[in-house]
């Protein structure tokens, strides 16, 4: 049986649309259902997982009502929800639209699985296409952008998907259930590490960095190629003929090794983890798509009805193509008909649909289990490794002698796609802007400190433009950012730092805290040098914390030490130990230079944690504007975002401008140098 372009295109485009919906649903659970971190993590996880568990009822529904009408109706609902999300509703409306889109997408997947036997080409191209579009858009997707560009792209995507989805149905083939079971795990592993352009670009920025686990922006004109390599390797591995013999284990082994490297949280190993996981995931999909030689397309009998000998029974017609019955008394043919394939255990019309939904449930369980650890405090390194091991076991569990023979046009298409993915590298905002080098140092600098909540506003929308406008209005020279996300799948896979750096036209230094993709950053108009980071003890708080020291070269031999941090207090207590550690690190790092310590300190003026800074000789630069509450942004009550300076620096114009671009307000102050 030859691949049908329209069938594969419909599956690929549907995966792109479903991925767009997931990039809204997952962060909406945190930022909207989570009510600004006031909802218990266990309840968040139960809410997210409940919809995937509910989808287990979809395969019986497909069998009862018929795959074609259910699939078409679900495709229309999925496309409608995707377009409605482009209207940027925010709030509860966004949460429920994303939930409807998720359920429609899972129902569409179950119906598609019942009528598409060899799904790997469509799955692989859909996953790769989603990564390419995500990268070319700079990880700021059309679904969040809105406006003419967002609407035009969204309408075109949904329209082409619906046209392709209206194709005639076709029966499933042997081996389909195994491949469909890997759809969800493949989405997880590619979104978590392998094909995330934000993760790949962040990995490349660590290679360019100053060392010590710090990330540095590329130089002007430097194009990161790692995302393009990852997508190309994934496509080649997924669409090529799988190896035989002992070489069958090469792809699964690469996947497990890549997941282990990712689980180490070593910033220097992030790049190899991306490449190995991409190659391994693609190879495992190819192995899952393989079928025994007897059931392969090349073994099929040509669709010509033979004339039976005299006295033989008439031919038995199961479904097109017509297969002739053997002569009377002869043994049954070894070539399976379509009807026989449909009755094979594990590949009946409902089984591939159930496998697809179970695979997506695995996606949800692993994603929630991995990221919930940052709230609940248990080790999560085993989650990606276990998922990789599961994918490898399923891939290797198929027939040892198997074939998966894409027609030659797919080989040509793969080569063309690999050339296209070079565009991945060109769309990423790099933050590669030359710093200002004044001959005469300025008399004062404007400092902004902002907890940006991964780029999501109080309405639950991802809005880097809104964040950039809030910061830019203060005309800052130095920007200190907390809760910076550089590719978490849970938050949509955005590189928030690169997006903001591009909009503010400022280079940055990034220091990891929870893992290589989450931490704090300093941006500046002036050269940033001598960066150094120090890990802080967790002291019972699950999310990691660090202190990032950066020296700002203001010209004329004048330098300013800036320390960025985000303290994580133990449950129900003050961050006394972390505050003491940051104050000590800051004084050692400054070594007599004028010093600024800024960030979300999670302690209020006069509290024990705050007292550790004043005891070290630091002065509150916002004191003249107190009380200056900064959290929550809509009804600020707590004064937990601070700018502290060394003695001798004079502060002027301290403000906390009102905005709902984050759940915190930024704080800004002008500092006159001594």
C-alpha positions in Angstrom: 0.0 0.0 0.0 1.5 3.4 -1.0 1.4 6.4 1.3 -1.3 8.9 0.5 -0.1 12.4 0.5 -3.5 13.8 1.7 -3.8 11.4 4.6 -0.3 12.1 5.8 -0.8 15.9 5.4 -4.0 15.8 7.4 -2.3 14.0 10.3 0.8 16.3 10.2 -1.3 19.5 10.1 -3.6 18.1 12.9 -0.6 17.5 15.1 0.5 21.1 14.6 -2.9 22.4 15.5 -3.1 20.1 18.6 0.3 21.2 19.7 -0.8 24.8 19.4 -3.7 24.1 21.7 -1.5 22.2 24.2 0.8 25.3 24.3 -2.2 27.2 25.6 -3.8 24.6 27.7 -0.7 23.6 29.8 0.3 27.2 31.0 -3.4 28.1 31.4 -3.7 25.4 34.0 -0.9 27.1 36.0 -1.7 30.8 35.4 -5.5 30.8 35.3 -6.7 27.7 37.1 -3.7 28.0 39.5 -4.8 31.6 40.5 -1.3 33.0 40.8 0.2 30.1 42.7 -2.5 30.0 45.4 -3.9 26.6 44.2 -2.3 23.4 45.5 -0.1 21.7 43.0 -2.0 18.4 43.6 -5.2 20.0 42.5 -3.5 21.5 39.4 -2.3 18.1 38.4 -5.6 16.5 38.9 -7.3 19.1 36.8 -4.9 18.7 33.9 -4.8 14.9 34.0 -8.6 14.5 34.4 -9.3 15.6 30.8 -6.8 13.1 29.4 -8.4 10.3 31.5 -11.8 11.4 30.2 -10.5 10.9 26.7 -10.3 7.1 27.3 -14.0 7.1 26.5 -13.4 8.3 23.0 -12.3 5.0 21.3 -15.6 3.3 22.1 -17.4 6.4 20.9 -15.5 6.1 17.6 -16.5 2.5 17.2 -20.1 3.2 18.0 -20.6 6.2 15.8 -18.1 5.5 13.0 -14.6 6.9 12.6 -15.3 9.2 9.7 -18.1 11.4 11.1 -16.5 11.5 14.5 -13.1 12.5 13.1 -14.6 15.2 10.9 -16.7 16.7 13.7 -13.7 16.6 16.1 -11.5 18.2 13.5 -14.0 21.1 13.1 -14.2 21.5 16.9 -10.4 21.4 17.2 -9.9 24.0 14.4 -12.7 26.2 15.8 -11.1 26.2 19.3 -7.7 27.0 17.8 -9.1 30.0 16.0 -11.0 31.2 19.1 -7.8 31.1 21.1 -6.2 33.4 18.5 -8.8 36.0 19.6 -6.7 36.3 22.8 -9.6 36.0 25.3 -7.5 35.5 28.4 -8.9 34.5 31.8 -11.4 31.7 32.3 -12.6 31.9 28.7 -9.1 31.0 27.5 -8.8 28.1 29.9 -12.1 26.5 28.8 -11.5 27.1 25.1 -8.2 25.4 25.5 -9.8 22.6 27.3 -12.5 22.1 24.6 -9.7 22.2 22.0 -7.7 19.6 23.9 -10.7 17.2 24.2 -11.6 17.8 20.5 -7.9 17.1 19.6 -7.9 13.8 21.5 -11.1 12.7 19.9 -9.7 13.6 16.5 -6.6 11.7 17.3 -8.6 8.6 18.3 -10.7 8.8 15.1 -7.7 9.3 12.9 -5.9 6.4 14.5 -8.8 4.1 13.5 -8.4 4.9 9.9 -4.7 5.6 9.4 -2.5 2.5 9.6 1.0 3.8 9.1 1.0 7.1 11.1 4.7 7.7 11.6 5.3 9.8 8.4 2.4 12.1 9.4 3.4 12.1 13.1 7.0 12.9 12.3 6.3 15.6 9.8 3.7 17.1 12.1 6.1 17.2 15.1 8.9 18.6 12.9 6.6 21.2 11.2 5.4 22.4 14.6 9.0 22.8 15.7 10.0 24.7 12.5 7.0 27.1 12.8 7.7 27.6 16.5 11.3 28.5 15.8 10.7 30.7 12.7 8.2 32.7 14.8 10.9 33.1 17.5 8.9 30.8 19.9 6.2 33.5 20.0 3.4 31.5 18.3 0.6 32.7 16.1 -1.9 31.6 18.7 -0.6 34.2 21.1 0.2 37.0 18.6 -3.2 37.8 17.3 -3.3 40.8 15.0 -3.3 40.5 11.2 -0.3 38.2 11.1 -1.6 35.9 13.8 -5.1 35.7 12.3 -3.9 35.2 8.7 -1.5 32.4 9.7 -4.0 30.7 12.0 -6.9 30.8 9.5 -4.6 29.4 6.8 -3.4 26.6 9.0 -6.8 25.6 10.2 -8.4 25.8 6.7 -5.7 23.6 5.1 -6.0 21.1 8.0 -9.8 20.9 7.6 -9.6 20.4 3.8 -7.0 17.6 4.3 -9.1 16.0 7.1 -12.1 15.6 4.7 -10.2 12.8 2.9 -11.9 9.4 2.5 -11.1 7.0 5.4 -8.8 4.0 4.9 -8.5 0.9 7.1 -5.7 0.4 9.6 -2.7 -1.9 8.9 -0.8 -4.3 11.2 1.6 -2.6 13.6 -0.4 0.6 13.8 -1.2 0.4 17.5 2.5 0.4 18.5 3.2 3.5 16.5 0.1 5.3 17.8 1.0 4.5 21.4 4.3 6.4 20.9 2.6 9.6 19.6 2.1 11.1 23.1 5.6 10.1 24.4 7.2 11.4 21.2 5.4 14.8 21.6 6.7 14.9 25.2 10.3 14.1 24.4 10.5 16.4 21.4 8.7 19.2 23.3 10.7 18.7 26.5 14.1 18.6 24.8 14.7 17.2 21.4 12.9 19.6 19.0 12.3 22.6 21.3 13.9 25.5 19.5 14.1 27.4 22.8 16.0 24.5 24.5 18.4 24.2 21.6 19.1 27.9 21.4 19.6 28.1 25.1 22.0 25.1 24.9 24.0 26.9 22.2 24.1 30.1 24.3 25.7 28.2 27.1 28.5 27.2 24.8 29.1 30.8 24.0 28.9 31.9 27.6 31.6 33.0 30.0 31.8 29.6 31.6 30.7 28.6 35.1 27.3 27.4 33.8 26.2 30.9 32.6 24.4 31.7 29.4 25.5 34.5 27.1 23.8 35.9 24.0 25.4 35.2 20.5 27.5 37.8 18.8 25.8 39.9 16.1 25.5 37.9 13.0 26.0 34.6 14.8 23.3 32.2 13.7 22.5 29.2 16.1 22.3 26.1 14.0 21.5 23.5 16.7 17.7 23.7 16.2 18.0 23.1 12.5 20.3 20.1 13.1 17.9 18.6 15.6 14.9 18.8 13.3 16.8 17.5 10.4 18.3 14.5 12.3 14.9 13.7 13.7 13.2 13.6 10.3 16.0 11.5 8.7 15.8 9.0 11.5 12.0 8.8 11.5 11.5 8.5 7.7 14.4 6.3 6.8 14.3 2.5 6.6 15.0 1.3 10.2 18.3 -0.7 10.6 18.3 -4.4 11.1 20.1 -6.8 13.3 22.2 -5.5 16.2 22.0 -2.0 14.8 18.3 -1.9 15.8 19.3 -0.9 19.3 21.3 2.2 18.2 18.4 4.5 18.0 16.7 3.5 21.3 20.1 3.6 23.0 20.7 7.1 21.7 17.3 8.1 23.1 18.0 6.8 26.6 21.5 8.4 26.7 20.1 11.7 25.5 17.4 11.6 28.2 20.0 10.8 30.9 22.1 13.7 29.8 19.1 16.0 30.0 18.3 14.6 33.4 21.7 15.6 34.8 20.7 19.3 34.4 24.3 20.0 33.4 24.1 23.1 31.1 27.1 21.9 29.1 25.4 18.6 28.3 22.2 20.2 27.1 23.3 20.4 23.5 24.3 16.7 23.2 21.0 15.8 24.9 19.1 17.7 22.2 20.9 15.9 19.3 20.8 12.4 20.8 17.2 12.6 21.9 16.1 13.9 18.5 17.9 11.1 16.7 16.7 8.5 19.2 13.0 9.6 19.1 13.0 9.5 15.3 14.6 6.1 15.2 12.1 4.7 17.7 9.2 6.0 15.6 10.7 4.3 12.5 11.0 1.0 14.4 7.4 1.3 15.6 6.2 1.9 12.1 7.9 -1.2 10.8 5.8 -4.3 10.0 6.7 -8.0 9.3 7.8 -8.6 5.7 4.7 -10.8 5.1 2.5 -7.9 6.0 4.5 -5.2 4.3 3.2 -3.3 1.3 5.6 -5.1 -1.0 4.1 -8.5 -0.1 0.6 -7.6 -1.0 -1.1 -9.4 -3.9 -1.9 -7.1 -6.9 -5.5 -6.0 -6.8 -6.5 -8.2 -9.7 -9.4 -10.7 -9.3 -8.3 -14.1 -10.4 -10.7 -16.6 -12.1 -11.0 -19.7 -9.9 -10.5 -23.2 -11.3 -13.6 -25.2 -12.2 -15.4 -26.4 -9.2 -13.6 -24.0 -6.8 -15.5 -21.8 -4.5 -16.2 -18.2 -5.7 -13.7 -15.5 -4.6 -14.1 -14.0 -1.2 -14.2 -10.2 -1.3 -13.3 -8.5 2.0 -12.6 -5.0 1.0 -10.8 -3.4 -1.9 -8.4 -4.5 -3.3 -10.1 -7.8 -4.2 -8.2 -10.9 -3.2 -8.8 -14.2 -4.9 -9.8 -17.2 -2.8 -7.7 -20.3 -3.1 -8.8 -23.4 -5.0 -11.1 -25.9 -3.2 -9.1 -27.9 -0.6 -6.1 -25.6 -0.9 -4.4 -24.1 2.2 -5.4 -20.5 3.0 -3.2 -17.8 1.5 -0.3 -16.5 3.7 -1.0 -12.9 2.5 -3.3 -11.1 5.0 -6.2 -9.3 3.6 -7.4 -5.9 5.0 -10.2 -7.6 6.8 -7.8 -10.0 8.4 -5.6 -7.1 9.4 -8.5 -5.4 11.0 -9.3 -8.4 13.1 -5.8 -9.0 14.3 -5.4 -8.5 18.0 -4.0 -5.1 18.8 -4.9 -3.5 15.5 -8.7 -3.7 15.4 -10.4 -0.4 14.6 -10.7 0.5 18.2 -7.2 -0.6 19.3 -5.2 2.0 17.5 -7.5 4.7 18.8 -7.1 3.4 22.3 -3.4 3.3 21.9 -3.3 6.9 20.7 -5.3 8.1 23.7 -3.2 6.1 26.1 -0.1 7.6 24.5 -1.4 11.1 25.2 -2.3 10.1 28.7 1.4 9.1 29.1 2.3 12.5 27.8 0.1 14.2 30.4 1.3 12.0 33.3 4.9 12.5 32.5 4.6 16.3 31.9 2.7 16.9 35.1 4.9 14.5 37.1 8.1 16.2 35.8 7.1 19.8 36.4 5.1 19.3 39.6 8.4 18.4 41.3 9.4 22.1 41.2 6.4 22.8 43.5 6.3 19.6 45.6 10.0 19.0 46.0 10.5 15.4 44.9 13.3 14.3 42.5 12.1 14.3 38.9 15.2 13.4 36.9 13.9 9.8 36.4 10.8 11.0 34.5 12.4 11.8 31.1 14.6 8.7 31.5 11.7 6.4 32.3 9.7 7.8 29.3 12.7 7.3 27.0 13.0 3.8 28.3 9.4 3.1 27.6 9.6 4.4 24.1 12.7 2.3 23.5 11.1 -0.8 24.8 7.9 -0.4 22.7 10.1 0.3 19.6 12.2 -2.7 20.1 9.2 -4.9 21.0 8.2 -5.2 17.3 9.3 -7.9 14.8 13.0 -8.3 14.6 12.9 -8.8 10.8 10.7 -6.0 9.6 10.4 -3.5 6.9 9.3 0.1 6.6 9.7 1.3 3.1 8.7 4.8 2.4 8.2 5.4 -1.3 11.0 7.3 -3.1 9.0 10.5 -3.1 9.2 10.5 0.7 13.0 10.2 0.5 13.0 13.3 -1.8 10.5 15.0 0.5 12.8 14.3 3.5 15.7 15.9 1.8 13.6 19.0 0.9 12.4 19.2 4.5 15.9 19.1 5.9 16.8 22.0 3.6 13.8 23.9 4.8 14.6 23.5 8.5 17.6 25.7 8.0 15.0 28.5 8.5 14.8 27.4 12.1 17.9 29.2 13.0 17.0 32.4 11.3 13.9 33.2 13.2 15.1 33.0 16.7 15.5 36.3 18.5 19.1 36.1 19.7 19.5 39.3 21.8 22.7 39.9 19.8 22.9 43.6 20.2 26.2 45.6 20.7 26.3 47.3 24.1 26.8 51.0 24.5 30.4 52.0 25.2 30.4 55.6 26.3 33.6 57.4 26.7 32.3 59.4 29.7 30.5 57.4 32.3 26.9 58.4 33.2 26.3 60.3 36.4 23.4 57.9 37.2 21.8 54.7 36.0 18.1 53.6 35.9 17.6 50.1 37.3 14.4 48.0 36.9 13.8 44.7 38.7 10.9 42.6 37.6 9.5 39.1 38.4 8.1 38.3 34.9 6.3 35.0 35.7 7.6 33.2 32.6 6.1 36.0 30.4 2.4 35.4 31.4 0.2 38.2 32.5 -2.5 38.0 35.1 -5.0 37.2 32.4 -3.0 34.0 31.6 -1.8 35.3 28.2 1.8 35.0 27.0 2.6 38.6 26.1 6.3 39.5 25.8 5.3 42.7 24.0 3.4 43.8 27.0 6.3 43.0 29.3 8.7 44.9 27.1 6.5 48.0 27.0 6.3 48.1 30.8 10.1 47.9 31.1 10.9 50.2 28.2 8.7 53.0 29.7 11.2 53.3 32.5 14.1 53.8 30.1 16.3 51.4 32.0 20.1 51.1 31.8 20.1 47.8 33.8 17.2 45.3 34.0 17.1 42.4 36.6 14.6 39.6 35.7 13.3 36.8 37.9 11.3 33.7 37.0 12.8 33.6 33.5 11.7 30.6 31.5 13.8 29.5 28.5 11.9 26.5 27.1 9.8 24.7 29.7 7.2 22.6 27.8 4.8 23.3 30.6 4.8 27.0 29.8 4.6 26.5 26.0 8.4 26.2 25.2 9.1 29.9 24.8 12.5 31.5 25.2 11.2 34.4 27.2 14.6 35.9 27.8 15.5 36.0 24.1 12.2 37.5 23.2 12.6 40.3 25.8 16.2 40.9 25.0 15.3 41.4 21.3 12.5 43.9 22.2 14.6 45.8 24.6 17.7 45.6 22.4 19.9 44.6 25.3 22.4 41.8 25.7 22.0 39.6 28.7 23.6 37.1 31.1 21.4 34.2 32.3 22.1 32.0 35.4 20.1 28.8 35.9 18.4 28.2 39.2 15.8 25.3 39.0 17.5 23.8 36.0 19.4 25.1 32.9 16.1 26.5 31.5 14.8 28.4 34.5 16.5 31.2 36.5 17.4 34.8 36.7 19.0 37.3 34.2 20.6 40.7 34.0 20.3 42.8 30.9 22.1 46.1 30.2 22.8 48.8 27.8 26.5 48.8 28.8 29.0 45.9 28.6 28.4 43.1 31.1 31.5 41.4 32.3 32.9 39.1 35.0 29.7 37.2 35.5 29.5 34.6 38.3 26.7 32.6 39.9 26.4 30.9 43.2 23.9 28.2 44.1 21.8 28.8 47.2 20.8 26.1 49.6 17.2 24.9 49.1 16.4 25.0 52.8 13.1 23.1 52.3 12.0 25.1 49.2 11.5 22.9 46.1 12.4 25.5 43.4 16.1 26.2 43.1 17.7 29.6 43.8 20.9 31.3 42.9 22.7 34.6 43.1 24.1 36.0 39.8 26.8 38.6 39.9 27.5 40.8 36.9 29.9 43.8 36.5 28.6 46.6 34.4 31.3 48.6 32.6 30.0 52.1 32.5 33.1 53.5 30.7 35.9 55.7 31.8 37.1 53.0 34.3 33.8 53.2 36.2 32.2 49.9 37.1 29.1 48.8 38.9 28.4 45.4 40.5 24.9 44.0 40.1 23.6 40.9 41.9 20.3 39.4 40.7 18.4 36.8 42.8 15.0 35.3 43.5 14.8 34.0 47.1 12.7 30.9 47.7 11.6 30.8 51.3 10.9 27.5 53.2 7.2 26.8 53.5 5.7 29.2 56.0 9.0 30.8 57.0 11.3 33.6 56.0 14.2 33.1 53.6 16.8 34.0 56.3 19.5 31.5 55.3 19.3 32.4 51.6 19.2 36.1 52.3 22.4 35.8 54.4 24.1 33.8 51.7 23.2 36.3 49.0 24.3 39.3 51.1 27.7 37.5 51.7 28.1 36.6 48.1 27.2 40.1 46.9 29.8 41.8 49.2 32.5 39.4 48.2 31.7 39.7 44.5 31.6 43.6 44.6 35.0 43.7 46.3 34.6 47.4 47.0 32.7 48.4 43.8 29.4 50.2 44.1 26.8 47.4 44.6 23.2 46.8 43.6 21.2 43.8 44.8 17.8 43.4 43.2 15.0 40.9 42.6 12.0 39.2 44.2 13.3 38.6 47.7 10.1 37.2 49.1 10.5 39.2 52.3 9.2 42.5 53.4 11.0 45.5 55.0 11.7 44.8 58.6 11.2 41.1 58.3 14.0 38.7 59.4 15.0 37.8 55.9 15.2 41.5 54.9 17.2 42.3 58.0 20.0 40.1 56.7 20.6 42.6 53.9 20.5 45.7 56.1 22.8 44.0 58.7 25.3 43.5 55.8 25.3 47.3 55.3 23.0 47.5 52.3 20.5 50.3 52.0 16.9 50.2 50.7 16.9 52.3 47.5 13.1 52.3 47.5 12.7 53.6 51.1 11.5 57.1 50.1 8.5 55.6 48.3 7.5 53.1 51.0 5.0 51.6 51.4 5.5 50.3 47.9 3.6 47.0 47.5 4.4 44.9 44.4 2.4 41.7 44.7 -0.2 40.6 43.6 -0.2 43.0 40.6 -3.9 43.6 40.5 -4.3 44.4 44.3 -0.7 44.8 45.6 -0.4 44.1 49.3 3.2 42.7 49.8 6.5 44.6 49.5 8.6 41.7 48.3 10.4 43.1 45.2 13.5 45.2 46.2 16.5 47.2 45.1 19.2 47.4 47.7 22.5 49.4 47.3 25.8 49.9 49.0 26.3 53.0 51.1 27.2 56.1 49.2 24.8 55.6 46.3 21.9 58.0 46.1 18.4 56.9 45.0 15.8 59.0 43.2 12.4 58.5 41.5 11.6 55.1 43.0 8.4 53.7 41.5 6.4 50.5 41.1 4.4 51.2 37.9 1.0 49.5 37.7 0.7 46.7 35.2 -0.8 43.3 34.8 1.8 42.0 32.4 3.0 39.7 35.3 1.6 38.8 38.7 4.2 41.2 40.2 4.8 44.9 39.7 8.2 46.0 38.5 10.3 48.3 40.7 12.4 51.1 39.2 14.8 53.5 40.6 17.6 55.9 39.4 20.9 55.5 41.2 23.6 58.2 41.3 27.0 56.7 41.4 29.3 57.7 44.3 
